[in-house]
Amino acid sequence: MTLNLSDFPPAALAPHGVAVAHPGPFLWSLHDADPKVMRASAEAAHANPGRSAPIFAAFLDAPERQGLPGLAARLRAGGA
């Protein structure tokens, strides 16, 4: 999983049985499969006081800054 898809062409990875995935669709599929688990995971990450924003809504700004606005939107829609 990487945002840098251009350095991992499918033709170079296929002989090794490896595929590359953009984190957005990968994380969206995990969220869509079990929104409660993804929400609990995000809340657990937010609970790390040394590395997160004090308010959960602000914590969800991080995925947007990292190029994952769809994930932040899904988590917000889940009752943030």
Buried (B, 14 or more C-beta within 10 A) or exposed (E): EEEEEEEEEEEEEEEEEEEBEBBBEEBBEBBEEEBEEBBEBBEEEBEEEEEBEEEBEEBBEBBBEEEBEBBBBBBBEEEB
